[in-house]
Amino acid sequence: MVSAIGEERKKRSKKLDFLLLLGASLFVALAGTSVFWVADEHHVNPGWLFAIGSAILFSVVVGRGYRRKFRDPTFVSFFLAWLFLHVVIYLLVLGYLGFLYYIPIAVLELWIGYTIAIWQFGPPSGGSSPQ
């Protein structure tokens, strides 16, 4: 009886994972398409809209690990400066070099940023460890 319940939960979990993956994929496709539509409709360079997306993604990824540090004004200042630098690098590299150059430059920029953040504020807390 116990194994039947465990199997049912496992199947339900796989179905839920599939539906979440499908939903996320559709959302990304819709968001990517709508960026080009909005840019064309309002005569905005799509690079700016992708820069906004990059800033949001950066804020979610980096901010999640350091979410408890946002009470510290020094960290907030550092985070905003890092975010600004990240977007400027994104725009400059895409504008002058192209996306393939952005990947190694972004890895270097994020490595330097995380190194400074860890040095000044400690390591990110991760998902479940209390701090």
N, CA, C and O atoms as a MOPAC input file, in Angstrom:
PM7 MOZYME 1SCF
protein

 N      0.82700 1    -1.19600 1     0.00000 1
 C      0.00000 1     0.00000 1     0.00000 1
 C      0.86700 1     1.25400 1     0.00000 1
 O      0.58400 1     2.22300 1    -0.70500 1
 N      1.93100 1     1.21700 1     0.80600 1
 C      2.80100 1     2.37200 1     0.90000 1
 C      3.50700 1     2.62800 1    -0.43600 1
 O      3.64000 1     3.77700 1    -0.85600 1
 N      3.95600 1     1.56900 1    -1.09500 1
 C      4.65800 1     1.75100 1    -2.35900 1
 C      3.72100 1     2.26500 1    -3.44800 1
 O      4.15100 1     3.00300 1    -4.33400 1
 N      2.44600 1     1.88300 1    -3.39300 1
 C      1.48000 1     2.37800 1    -4.38200 1
 C      1.28300 1     3.87800 1    -4.22500 1
 O      1.18200 1     4.60400 1    -5.21400 1
 N      1.22900 1     4.33800 1    -2.98700 1
 C      1.09000 1     5.78400 1    -2.74400 1
 C      2.34800 1     6.51400 1    -3.20000 1
 O      2.26800 1     7.59000 1    -3.79300 1
 N      3.50000 1     5.92900 1    -2.92400 1
 C      4.76300 1     6.54300 1    -3.36200 1
 C      4.86000 1     6.61900 1    -4.87100 1
 O      5.32400 1     7.62300 1    -5.41300 1
 N      4.42700 1     5.56700 1    -5.56100 1
 C      4.43300 1     5.56000 1    -7.02800 1
 C      3.48500 1     6.61700 1    -7.58500 1
 O      3.79900 1     7.28500 1    -8.57000 1
 N      2.32400 1     6.76400 1    -6.95100 1
 C      1.34600 1     7.75600 1    -7.40400 1
 C      1.90200 1     9.16400 1    -7.24100 1
 O      1.73300 1    10.01000 1    -8.11900 1
 N      2.56200 1     9.41300 1    -6.12200 1
 C      3.17900 1    10.73300 1    -5.89300 1
 C      4.28500 1    10.99800 1    -6.89800 1
 O      4.43200 1    12.11800 1    -7.38700 1
 N      5.06800 1     9.96400 1    -7.20800 1
 C      6.15800 1    10.11600 1    -8.16900 1
 C      5.60100 1    10.46100 1    -9.55200 1
 O      6.13700 1    11.33000 1   -10.24100 1
 N      4.52000 1     9.77400 1    -9.95800 1
 C      3.88400 1    10.05800 1   -11.24400 1
 C      3.31400 1    11.47100 1   -11.26200 1
 O      3.45100 1    12.19000 1   -12.25200 1
 N      2.67500 1    11.86500 1   -10.16600 1
 C      2.11100 1    13.20600 1   -10.06600 1
 C      3.22300 1    14.25000 1   -10.12200 1
 O      3.07000 1    15.29600 1   -10.75300 1
 N      4.33700 1    13.96200 1    -9.46000 1
 C      5.46700 1    14.88000 1    -9.46400 1
 C      6.04800 1    15.03000 1   -10.86900 1
 O      6.39000 1    16.13800 1   -11.28300 1
 N      6.15900 1    13.92600 1   -11.60000 1
 C      6.66300 1    13.99000 1   -12.97000 1
 C      5.71900 1    14.78700 1   -13.85800 1
 O      6.16400 1    15.56800 1   -14.69900 1
 N      4.41900 1    14.59300 1   -13.67300 1
 C      3.44000 1    15.34000 1   -14.45800 1
 C      3.51700 1    16.82500 1   -14.13200 1
 O      3.46700 1    17.66700 1   -15.02900 1
 N      3.63900 1    17.14100 1   -12.85400 1
 C      3.74200 1    18.53800 1   -12.44300 1
 C      5.02000 1    19.15800 1   -12.98800 1
 O      4.99600 1    20.28700 1   -13.47800 1
 N      6.13100 1    18.44100 1   -12.91000 1
 C      7.38800 1    18.93500 1   -13.46500 1
 C      7.26100 1    19.20200 1   -14.95900 1
 O      7.74000 1    20.22100 1   -15.45700 1
 N      6.61100 1    18.27800 1   -15.67200 1
 C      6.41700 1    18.45600 1   -17.10400 1
 C      5.55800 1    19.68500 1   -17.38500 1
 O      5.88200 1    20.47800 1   -18.27000 1
 N      4.47600 1    19.84600 1   -16.64600 1
 C      3.60200 1    21.00300 1   -16.86300 1
 C      4.30700 1    22.31400 1   -16.53600 1
 O      4.12800 1    23.30700 1   -17.24100 1
 N      5.10400 1    22.32400 1   -15.47500 1
 C      5.86100 1    23.53200 1   -15.13700 1
 C      6.90300 1    23.85700 1   -16.20700 1
 O      7.08700 1    25.02000 1   -16.56300 1
 N      7.57800 1    22.83800 1   -16.71500 1
 C      8.55500 1    23.04000 1   -17.77800 1
 C      7.88300 1    23.54600 1   -19.04600 1
 O      8.39300 1    24.44900 1   -19.70900 1
 N      6.75100 1    22.97100 1   -19.37600 1
 C      5.99600 1    23.40200 1   -20.54400 1
 C      5.52600 1    24.84800 1   -20.38300 1
 O      5.63100 1    25.65000 1   -21.31100 1
 N      5.01200 1    25.16900 1   -19.20900 1
 C      4.57000 1    26.54000 1   -18.94300 1
 C      5.70300 1    27.54100 1   -19.01100 1
 O      5.54500 1    28.62600 1   -19.57100 1
 N      6.84400 1    27.18600 1   -18.44700 1
 C      8.00500 1    28.07700 1   -18.49500 1
 C      8.48300 1    28.26500 1   -19.92500 1
 O      8.85700 1    29.37200 1   -20.31100 1
 N      8.47600 1    27.19600 1   -20.71600 1
 C      8.89300 1    27.29100 1   -22.11300 1
 C      7.96200 1    28.19000 1   -22.91000 1
 O      8.41300 1    29.01700 1   -23.70200 1
 N      6.67000 1    28.02700 1   -22.70000 1
 C      5.70500 1    28.88100 1   -23.39000 1
 C      5.84300 1    30.34100 1   -22.96000 1
 O      5.71500 1    31.25100 1   -23.78000 1
 N      6.10400 1    30.55800 1   -21.67000 1
 C      6.29400 1    31.92100 1   -21.18700 1
 C      7.51600 1    32.57200 1   -21.81900 1
 O      7.46000 1    33.73000 1   -22.23100 1
 N      8.62300 1    31.83100 1   -21.89600 1
 C      9.84200 1    32.37400 1   -22.50300 1
 C      9.61600 1    32.67800 1   -23.98100 1
 O     10.05000 1    33.72000 1   -24.47200 1
 N      8.94300 1    31.78100 1   -24.69000 1
 C      8.65500 1    32.01000 1   -26.10900 1
 C      7.75400 1    33.22400 1   -26.28400 1
 O      7.98800 1    34.04300 1   -27.17300 1
 N      6.74000 1    33.34800 1   -25.46000 1
 C      5.83400 1    34.48900 1   -25.53500 1
 C      6.54600 1    35.79100 1   -25.18900 1
 O      6.34500 1    36.81000 1   -25.84900 1
 N      7.37500 1    35.75200 1   -24.15400 1
 C      8.10900 1    36.95400 1   -23.75400 1
 C      9.08300 1    37.38200 1   -24.84700 1
 O      9.18900 1    38.57000 1   -25.15000 1
 N      9.79000 1    36.42700 1   -25.43900 1
 C     10.72100 1    36.76200 1   -26.52000 1
 C     10.02000 1    37.34400 1   -27.72700 1
 O     10.50800 1    38.30100 1   -28.32900 1
 N      8.88900 1    36.78200 1   -28.08500 1
 C      8.12100 1    37.30000 1   -29.21700 1
 C      7.55600 1    38.67800 1   -28.91300 1
 O      7.58400 1    39.56700 1   -29.76300 1
 N      7.04600 1    38.85300 1   -27.70600 1
 C      6.45800 1    40.14500 1   -27.36100 1
 C      7.49800 1    41.24700 1   -27.28800 1
 O      7.17800 1    42.41000 1   -27.53400 1
 N      8.74400 1    40.90600 1   -26.95500 1
 C      9.79800 1    41.92300 1   -26.94200 1
 C      9.97400 1    42.51600 1   -28.33000 1
 O     10.06400 1    43.73500 1   -28.47800 1
 N     10.02200 1    41.67100 1   -29.33900 1
 C     10.17200 1    42.17800 1   -30.69800 1
 C      8.93000 1    42.94600 1   -31.14100 1
 O      9.04800 1    43.94900 1   -31.84500 1
 N      7.75800 1    42.49800 1   -30.74600 1
 C      6.52800 1    43.18800 1   -31.11600 1
 C      6.48400 1    44.58000 1   -30.48800 1
 O      6.16800 1    45.55600 1   -31.16900 1
 N      6.80100 1    44.68000 1   -29.18100 1
 C      6.80600 1    45.97300 1   -28.49300 1
 C      7.86100 1    46.89200 1   -29.09100 1
 O      7.60600 1    48.07900 1   -29.29700 1
 N      9.03100 1    46.36000 1   -29.36900 1
 C     10.10200 1    47.17400 1   -29.95000 1
 C      9.68800 1    47.72100 1   -31.31200 1
 O      9.93800 1    48.88900 1   -31.61100 1
 N      9.06500 1    46.89800 1   -32.13000 1
 C      8.62700 1    47.35300 1   -33.45100 1
 C      7.48100 1    48.35100 1   -33.33800 1
 O      7.44400 1    49.34100 1   -34.06800 1
 N      6.56000 1    48.09900 1   -32.44000 1
 C      5.38200 1    48.95700 1   -32.28200 1
 C      5.75400 1    50.35300 1   -31.78700 1
 O      5.16700 1    51.34400 1   -32.22000 1
 N      6.72100 1    50.43000 1   -30.88800 1
 C      7.08300 1    51.70800 1   -30.27900 1
 C      8.41900 1    52.25500 1   -30.76400 1
 O      8.94500 1    53.21300 1   -30.19700 1
 N      8.96200 1    51.65500 1   -31.80000 1
 C     10.21700 1    52.10000 1   -32.41300 1
 C     11.35300 1    52.17900 1   -31.39000 1
 O     12.07200 1    53.17400 1   -31.30100 1
 N     11.48500 1    51.11100 1   -30.63400 1
 C     12.53000 1    51.00600 1   -29.61900 1
 C     13.50300 1    49.92900 1   -30.07200 1
 O     13.09900 1    48.89200 1   -30.59800 1
 N     14.76500 1    50.18200 1   -29.86600 1
 C     15.78500 1    49.19200 1   -30.18700 1
 C     15.57800 1    47.96400 1   -29.29200 1
 O     15.52400 1    48.10500 1   -28.07000 1
 N     15.46000 1    46.77200 1   -29.86900 1
 C     15.24200 1    45.56900 1   -29.04700 1
 C     16.35400 1    45.32800 1   -28.03000 1
 O     16.13600 1    44.66100 1   -27.01900 1
 N     17.53800 1    45.86400 1   -28.29100 1
 C     18.63700 1    45.70800 1   -27.33900 1
 C     18.30500 1    46.28200 1   -25.97200 1
 O     18.70100 1    45.72700 1   -24.94800 1
 N     17.57600 1    47.39600 1   -25.95600 1
 C     17.18900 1    47.99500 1   -24.68300 1
 C     16.21500 1    47.10200 1   -23.93300 1
 O     16.30300 1    46.96400 1   -22.71300 1
 N     15.29900 1    46.50400 1   -24.65500 1
 C     14.34400 1    45.61100 1   -23.99900 1
 C     15.03800 1    44.35000 1   -23.48000 1
 O     14.70100 1    43.84700 1   -22.40900 1
 N     16.00600 1    43.84300 1   -24.24400 1
 C     16.76500 1    42.69700 1   -23.75900 1
 C     17.64200 1    43.08900 1   -22.57100 1
 O     17.88600 1    42.26800 1   -21.68600 1
 N     18.12000 1    44.33900 1   -22.54300 1
 C     18.90200 1    44.81100 1   -21.40100 1
 C     18.03500 1    44.84800 1   -20.14100 1
 O     18.50200 1    44.52200 1   -19.04900 1
 N     16.77000 1    45.24700 1   -20.30000 1
 C     15.85000 1    45.23500 1   -19.16500 1
 C     15.63800 1    43.79800 1   -18.68800 1
 O     15.63500 1    43.52300 1   -17.48800 1
 N     15.46200 1    42.89400 1   -19.64100 1
 C     15.32600 1    41.47900 1   -19.27700 1
 C     16.56100 1    40.95000 1   -18.57900 1
 O     16.46600 1    40.17800 1   -17.62400 1
 N     17.73000 1    41.37100 1   -19.06400 1
 C     18.98400 1    40.96000 1   -18.42200 1
 C     19.07000 1    41.50300 1   -17.00100 1
 O     19.52800 1    40.80700 1   -16.09600 1
 N     18.63400 1    42.74000 1   -16.80400 1
 C     18.65500 1    43.33700 1   -15.46200 1
 C     17.70600 1    42.59900 1   -14.52300 1
 O     18.02600 1    42.37900 1   -13.35500 1
 N     16.54100 1    42.22000 1   -15.03600 1
 C     15.58500 1    41.49000 1   -14.20100 1
 C     16.14400 1    40.11700 1   -13.84100 1
 O     16.08000 1    39.69500 1   -12.68700 1
 N     16.69200 1    39.42400 1   -14.83700 1
 C     17.27100 1    38.10500 1   -14.57500 1
 C     18.43900 1    38.20200 1   -13.59400 1
 O     18.55800 1    37.38400 1   -12.68200 1
 N     19.28800 1    39.19100 1   -13.78100 1
 C     20.40700 1    39.42200 1   -12.87000 1
 C     19.89500 1    39.65300 1   -11.45300 1
 O     20.41600 1    39.07500 1   -10.49900 1
 N     18.87000 1    40.50200 1   -11.31600 1
 C     18.32700 1    40.81400 1    -9.98900 1
 C     17.75600 1    39.57500 1    -9.31200 1
 O     17.91100 1    39.39200 1    -8.10400 1
 N     17.09500 1    38.72400 1   -10.09500 1
 C     16.51200 1    37.50800 1    -9.51700 1
 C     17.60700 1    36.53200 1    -9.10000 1
 O     17.57800 1    36.00400 1    -7.98900 1
 N     18.57000 1    36.29100 1    -9.98600 1
 C     19.59900 1    35.28300 1    -9.71000 1
 C     20.53100 1    35.73500 1    -8.58800 1
 O     20.74500 1    35.00000 1    -7.62500 1
 N     21.08200 1    36.92900 1    -8.70800 1
 C     22.02700 1    37.40900 1    -7.68900 1
 C     21.27600 1    37.80700 1    -6.42200 1
 O     21.72500 1    37.52200 1    -5.31200 1
 N     20.13900 1    38.46200 1    -6.59100 1
 C     19.37500 1    38.91300 1    -5.43300 1
 C     18.85100 1    37.78000 1    -4.57500 1
 O     18.71900 1    37.92700 1    -3.36100 1
 N     18.55100 1    36.64400 1    -5.19900 1
 C     18.04100 1    35.50500 1    -4.43400 1
 C     19.08300 1    34.99200 1    -3.44500 1
 O     18.75700 1    34.67300 1    -2.30100 1
 N     20.31800 1    34.91500 1    -3.88200 1
 C     21.37100 1    34.42900 1    -2.99300 1
 C     21.70300 1    35.40000 1    -1.88000 1
 O     22.11000 1    34.99100 1    -0.79300 1
 N     21.53400 1    36.67500 1    -2.14500 1
 C     21.88000 1    37.70700 1    -1.16400 1
 C     20.64500 1    38.41300 1    -0.61200 1
 O     20.74100 1    39.55500 1    -0.16300 1
 N     19.48900 1    37.75300 1    -0.63800 1
 C     18.24900 1    38.42900 1    -0.25500 1
 C     18.26200 1    38.94900 1     1.17900 1
 O     17.60300 1    39.94800 1     1.46800 1
 N     18.97600 1    38.31700 1     2.06300 1
 C     19.02100 1    38.77600 1     3.45600 1
 C     19.94800 1    39.98200 1     3.64000 1
 O     19.90000 1    40.64900 1     4.67300 1
 N     20.77200 1    40.25500 1     2.66300 1
 C     21.71500 1    41.37100 1     2.76700 1
 C     21.09500 1    42.70600 1     2.32500 1
 O     21.72000 1    43.75500 1     2.47700 1
 N     19.88000 1    42.67200 1     1.78500 1
 C     19.27700 1    43.90000 1     1.27000 1
 C     18.84700 1    44.85900 1     2.37100 1
 O     18.36800 1    45.95500 1     2.07900 1
 N     19.00500 1    44.47500 1     3.60700 1
 C     18.75000 1    45.40000 1     4.71400 1
 C     19.94000 1    46.33200 1     4.94200 1
 O     19.81100 1    47.37200 1     5.58700 1
 N     21.07800 1    45.95400 1     4.41400 1
 C     22.31400 1    46.72200 1     4.58400 1
 C     22.44200 1    47.74500 1     3.44500 1
 O     22.52900 1    47.35200 1     2.28200 1
 N     22.45400 1    49.04900 1     3.76000 1
 C     22.54800 1    50.06000 1     2.70300 1
 C     23.84000 1    49.95100 1     1.88200 1
 O     23.85700 1    50.30300 1     0.70300 1
 N     24.90000 1    49.47200 1     2.49500 1
 C     26.15500 1    49.29300 1     1.76600 1
 C     25.99400 1    48.22000 1     0.70100 1
 O     26.46300 1    48.38700 1    -0.42500 1
 N     25.33500 1    47.12000 1     1.04700 1
 C     25.11000 1    46.07200 1     0.06200 1
 C     24.18500 1    46.55300 1    -1.04400 1
 O     24.41800 1    46.25300 1    -2.21500 1
 N     23.14900 1    47.28800 1    -0.69600 1
 C     22.22500 1    47.80100 1    -1.71400 1
 C     22.97200 1    48.69200 1    -2.69500 1
 O     22.74200 1    48.60700 1    -3.90100 1
 N     23.85300 1    49.53700 1    -2.20100 1
 C     24.65800 1    50.39500 1    -3.08100 1
 C     25.55500 1    49.56000 1    -3.98200 1
 O     25.65300 1    49.81400 1    -5.18200 1
 N     26.20600 1    48.56500 1    -3.39800 1
 C     27.05200 1    47.66900 1    -4.18900 1
 C     26.23200 1    46.94800 1    -5.24700 1
 O     26.64500 1    46.86900 1    -6.40400 1
 N     25.07300 1    46.42100 1    -4.86200 1
 C     24.22300 1    45.67700 1    -5.78600 1
 C     23.76300 1    46.56400 1    -6.93800 1
 O     23.79700 1    46.13400 1    -8.09000 1
 N     23.33700 1    47.78300 1    -6.65300 1
 C     22.88500 1    48.68700 1    -7.71300 1
 C     24.03400 1    49.07000 1    -8.65600 1
 O     23.83800 1    49.17300 1    -9.86700 1
 N     25.22100 1    49.27800 1    -8.10100 1
 C     26.38000 1    49.57400 1    -8.94900 1
 C     26.72000 1    48.37200 1    -9.82300 1
 O     27.02100 1    48.53500 1   -11.00600 1
 N     26.67600 1    47.17300 1    -9.25900 1
 C     26.95600 1    45.95300 1   -10.01900 1
 C     25.89800 1    45.75400 1   -11.10100 1
 O     26.22700 1    45.37800 1   -12.22700 1
 N     24.63600 1    46.00100 1   -10.77100 1
 C     23.54800 1    45.87600 1   -11.74800 1
 C     23.73900 1    46.86700 1   -12.89300 1
 O     23.58400 1    46.50300 1   -14.05900 1
 N     24.07000 1    48.10100 1   -12.57300 1
 C     24.30900 1    49.11600 1   -13.59700 1
 C     25.47100 1    48.70000 1   -14.49900 1
 O     25.37400 1    48.78900 1   -15.72300 1
 N     26.55200 1    48.25200 1   -13.90200 1
 C     27.70800 1    47.79900 1   -14.67000 1
 C     27.35200 1    46.60700 1   -15.55000 1
 O     27.79900 1    46.52700 1   -16.69500 1
 N     26.56300 1    45.69500 1   -15.03400 1
 C     26.14700 1    44.52100 1   -15.80000 1
 C     25.36100 1    44.93600 1   -17.04900 1
 O     25.60800 1    44.41800 1   -18.13800 1
 N     24.42500 1    45.85800 1   -16.89600 1
 C     23.61400 1    46.30900 1   -18.03200 1
 C     24.46200 1    47.09300 1   -19.02800 1
 O     24.29300 1    46.92700 1   -20.23600 1
 N     25.35300 1    47.92900 1   -18.55900 1
 C     26.21900 1    48.69900 1   -19.46500 1
 C     27.11400 1    47.75700 1   -20.26600 1
 O     27.26400 1    47.92200 1   -21.47600 1
 N     27.70400 1    46.77500 1   -19.59800 1
 C     28.53500 1    45.79700 1   -20.30800 1
 C     27.69500 1    45.04600 1   -21.32600 1
 O     28.14100 1    44.81900 1   -22.45100 1
 N     26.47900 1    44.65600 1   -20.94400 1
 C     25.56600 1    43.95600 1   -21.85300 1
 C     25.33200 1    44.79000 1   -23.11800 1
 O     25.46700 1    44.28700 1   -24.23300 1
 N     24.98500 1    46.04800 1   -22.93500 1
 C     24.68900 1    46.90100 1   -24.09000 1
 C     25.92500 1    47.15700 1   -24.94900 1
 O     25.84200 1    47.12200 1   -26.17700 1
 N     27.05600 1    47.41100 1   -24.32300 1
 C     28.27600 1    47.69000 1   -25.08500 1
 C     28.74600 1    46.47400 1   -25.87100 1
 O     29.09800 1    46.58500 1   -27.04600 1
 N     28.75200 1    45.32900 1   -25.22900 1
 C     29.22300 1    44.12400 1   -25.92200 1
 C     28.27500 1    43.75500 1   -27.05300 1
 O     28.72300 1    43.43600 1   -28.15400 1
 N     26.97400 1    43.79500 1   -26.79800 1
 C     26.03400 1    43.46600 1   -27.87200 1
 C     26.08300 1    44.49700 1   -28.99600 1
 O     25.94200 1    44.14900 1   -30.16900 1
 N     26.28000 1    45.75900 1   -28.64100 1
 C     26.31200 1    46.80700 1   -29.65000 1
 C     27.55700 1    46.78800 1   -30.51500 1
 O     27.48600 1    47.10500 1   -31.70200 1
 N     28.68600 1    46.42600 1   -29.95000 1
 C     29.94500 1    46.51500 1   -30.68900 1
 C     30.55600 1    45.16000 1   -31.07300 1
 O     31.27500 1    45.07000 1   -32.06700 1
 N     30.27800 1    44.11900 1   -30.30000 1
 C     30.95200 1    42.84500 1   -30.55000 1
 C     30.00500 1    41.72300 1   -30.97700 1
 O     30.35300 1    40.93800 1   -31.85900 1
 N     28.83300 1    41.62800 1   -30.38200 1
 C     27.90500 1    40.55300 1   -30.69500 1
 C     27.71200 1    39.62100 1   -29.51400 1
 O     28.46800 1    39.64600 1   -28.54300 1
 N     26.66600 1    38.78900 1   -29.62400 1
 C     26.25600 1    37.96100 1   -28.49700 1
 C     27.29700 1    36.91200 1   -28.11700 1
 O     27.46300 1    36.61600 1   -26.93300 1
 N     27.99400 1    36.34900 1   -29.08600 1
 C     28.97100 1    35.30800 1   -28.75300 1
 C     30.10200 1    35.83300 1   -27.87300 1
 O     30.67100 1    35.08400 1   -27.07900 1
 N     30.42600 1    37.11200 1   -28.01000 1
 C     31.43800 1    37.70500 1   -27.13600 1
 C     30.86600 1    37.99700 1   -25.74500 1
 O     31.60200 1    38.06600 1   -24.76100 1
 N     29.54600 1    38.16600 1   -25.68200 1
 C     28.92800 1    38.49700 1   -24.40000 1
 C     29.07300 1    37.36500 1   -23.38800 1
 O     29.26700 1    37.62100 1   -22.20000 1
 N     28.98300 1    36.14100 1   -23.83700 1
 C     29.00500 1    35.00400 1   -22.91100 1
 C     30.30100 1    34.95400 1   -22.09100 1
 O     30.22200 1    34.91800 1   -20.86300 1
 N     31.48700 1    34.95200 1   -22.71100 1
 C     32.69100 1    34.91600 1   -21.86400 1
 C     32.89100 1    36.20200 1   -21.05900 1
 O     33.40500 1    36.16200 1   -19.94100 1
 N     32.49200 1    37.32500 1   -21.61900 1
 C     32.64100 1    38.58700 1   -20.89000 1
 C     31.69100 1    38.60500 1   -19.69300 1
 O     32.06400 1    39.07600 1   -18.61800 1
 N     30.46700 1    38.09700 1   -19.86800 1
 C     29.51500 1    38.03700 1   -18.75400 1
 C     30.00800 1    37.09000 1   -17.66700 1
 O     29.86400 1    37.38100 1   -16.47900 1
 N     30.58400 1    35.96600 1   -18.06300 1
 C     31.13100 1    35.03300 1   -17.07000 1
 C     32.23500 1    35.72300 1   -16.27400 1
 O     32.28100 1    35.60700 1   -15.04900 1
 N     33.11600 1    36.43400 1   -16.95500 1
 C     34.18700 1    37.16200 1   -16.26700 1
 C     33.62200 1    38.24700 1   -15.35200 1
 O     34.05700 1    38.39100 1   -14.20900 1
 N     32.66100 1    38.99900 1   -15.85200 1
 C     32.06100 1    40.07700 1   -15.05400 1
 C     31.34800 1    39.52000 1   -13.81900 1
 O     31.47900 1    40.07000 1   -12.72600 1
 N     30.59900 1    38.43900 1   -13.99100 1
 C     29.90500 1    37.84200 1   -12.85400 1
 C     30.89100 1    37.22700 1   -11.86200 1
 O     30.66900 1    37.29300 1   -10.65300 1
 N     31.97000 1    36.63500 1   -12.35500 1
 C     32.98500 1    36.07700 1   -11.46500 1
 C     33.61700 1    37.18700 1   -10.62200 1
 O     33.78400 1    37.03500 1    -9.41200 1
 N     33.96400 1    38.29400 1   -11.26500 1
 C     34.55100 1    39.42200 1   -10.52700 1
 C     33.54000 1    39.98200 1    -9.52000 1
 O     33.89200 1    40.25900 1    -8.37400 1
 N     32.28600 1    40.14800 1    -9.95200 1
 C     31.25400 1    40.67000 1    -9.05500 1
 C     31.01600 1    39.77500 1    -7.85800 1
 O     30.94200 1    40.25100 1    -6.72500 1
 N     30.89500 1    38.47000 1    -8.10500 1
 C     30.70300 1    37.53600 1    -6.99200 1
 C     31.92600 1    37.50100 1    -6.08100 1
 O     31.78500 1    37.39900 1    -4.86200 1
 N     33.11200 1    37.58400 1    -6.65100 1
 C     34.32500 1    37.60400 1    -5.83100 1
 C     34.32000 1    38.79700 1    -4.89300 1
 O     34.62500 1    38.66100 1    -3.70800 1
 N     33.97800 1    39.95700 1    -5.41200 1
 C     33.91400 1    41.16100 1    -4.57000 1
 C     32.79300 1    41.02800 1    -3.54200 1
 O     32.97500 1    41.39100 1    -2.37900 1
 N     31.63200 1    40.51100 1    -3.96000 1
 C     30.50400 1    40.35500 1    -3.02900 1
 C     30.85100 1    39.39400 1    -1.90300 1
 O     30.54100 1    39.66100 1    -0.74200 1
 N     31.48600 1    38.28900 1    -2.23300 1
 C     31.87100 1    37.32300 1    -1.20800 1
 C     32.91800 1    37.91400 1    -0.28500 1
 O     32.87100 1    37.70600 1     0.92700 1
 N     33.85300 1    38.64300 1    -0.84500 1
 C     34.91400 1    39.26500 1    -0.05600 1
 C     34.34000 1    40.31300 1     0.90200 1
 O     34.76400 1    40.39600 1     2.05500 1
 N     33.38300 1    41.10900 1     0.43200 1
 C     32.84100 1    42.19200 1     1.24700 1
 C     31.67600 1    41.77000 1     2.15200 1
 O     31.56100 1    42.24100 1     3.28300 1
 N     30.81000 1    40.87300 1     1.64100 1
 C     29.55900 1    40.58600 1     2.33800 1
 C     29.35800 1    39.12200 1     2.70500 1
 O     28.35200 1    38.77400 1     3.32300 1
 N     30.29300 1    38.26600 1     2.33700 1
 C     30.16900 1    36.84700 1     2.62400 1
 C     29.52800 1    36.11700 1     1.45500 1
 O     29.04100 1    36.74100 1     0.51300 1
 N     29.53200 1    34.79100 1     1.52100 1
 C     28.96000 1    34.01300 1     0.41500 1
 C     27.44600 1    34.13700 1     0.37800 1
 O     26.81200 1    34.43100 1     1.39100 1
 N     26.86500 1    33.90800 1    -0.81200 1
 C     25.40200 1    33.92800 1    -0.88500 1
 C     24.81800 1    32.81600 1    -0.02000 1
 O     25.44300 1    31.77600 1     0.19000 1
 N     23.61600 1    33.05800 1     0.46900 1
 C     23.02300 1    32.09900 1     1.40700 1
 C     22.46200 1    30.88100 1     0.73000 1
 O     22.17200 1    29.90100 1     1.41600 1
 N     22.28900 1    30.87800 1    -0.57100 1
 C     21.70500 1    29.73100 1    -1.25700 1
 C     20.21400 1    29.69300 1    -1.05700 1
 O     19.60200 1    30.69000 1    -0.67400 1
 N     19.62200 1    28.53000 1    -1.31700 1
 C     18.16900 1    28.42800 1    -1.24900 1
 C     17.61900 1    28.13200 1     0.12200 1
 O     16.58200 1    28.68300 1     0.49100 1
 N     18.29100 1    27.25700 1     0.91500 1
 C     17.62600 1    26.77900 1     2.12200 1
 C     18.41100 1    26.99000 1     3.40600 1
 O     17.86900 1    26.77700 1     4.49100 1
 N     19.65000 1    27.39700 1     3.31800 1
 C     20.41600 1    27.52300 1     4.56300 1
 C     20.06400 1    28.81500 1     5.27900 1
 O     20.07100 1    29.87800 1     4.65800 1
 N     19.75700 1    28.75400 1     6.56600 1
 C     19.43700 1    29.97500 1     7.32200 1
 C     20.70300 1    30.77300 1     7.57700 1
 O     21.80700 1    30.23300 1     7.65100 1
 N     20.50400 1    32.07300 1     7.70600 1
 C     21.66300 1    32.92900 1     7.93100 1
 C     21.42500 1    33.86600 1     9.07500 1
 O     22.29800 1    34.66700 1     9.40900 1

